[in-house]
Amino acid sequence: MVSVGMLGSFTTFSTFAYESFRLLDEGENKHFLLNIGLNLSLCLLAVFLAHILIR
């Protein structure tokens, strides 16, 4: 199961990196920053909420 999670995380992160770079390459600086900011903040919020629910 660990290997499935690891491989899944690599494909997810590579898609995030590709889409972010594509936005930057197309001159969509605002969307690039929004994409990165929302991805990071929402992922951290989800982990925080999961941590609270598990407790």
C-alpha positions in Angstrom: 0.0 0.0 0.0 2.9 2.4 0.7 4.1 2.0 -2.9 0.7 2.9 -4.3 0.6 6.0 -2.2 4.1 7.0 -3.2 3.4 6.5 -6.9 0.1 8.4 -6.6 1.8 11.3 -4.9 4.4 11.6 -7.7 1.8 11.7 -10.4 -0.3 14.3 -8.4 2.7 16.5 -7.7 4.0 16.3 -11.3 0.5 17.3 -12.6 0.5 20.3 -10.1 4.0 21.3 -11.2 3.1 21.0 -14.9 -0.1 23.0 -14.7 1.6 25.7 -12.6 4.4 26.0 -15.1 2.0 26.0 -18.0 0.1 29.0 -16.5 3.4 30.8 -15.9 4.6 30.1 -19.4 1.4 31.4 -20.9 1.8 34.7 -19.0 -1.1 33.9 -16.6 0.9 35.2 -13.6 -2.2 35.9 -11.5 -3.6 32.5 -12.1 -0.2 30.9 -11.5 0.0 32.6 -8.0 -3.6 31.8 -7.3 -3.1 28.1 -8.3 -0.1 27.7 -6.0 -1.6 29.7 -3.1 -4.9 27.9 -3.1 -3.4 24.4 -3.5 -1.0 24.9 -0.6 -3.5 26.6 1.7 -6.4 24.3 1.0 -4.2 21.2 1.4 -2.8 22.4 4.7 -6.3 23.2 5.8 -7.5 19.7 4.9 -4.7 18.1 6.9 -5.4 20.3 9.9 -9.1 19.5 9.8 -8.4 15.8 9.4 -6.1 16.0 12.4 -8.8 17.6 14.4 -11.4 15.0 13.4 -9.1 12.1 14.2 -8.5 13.4 17.7 
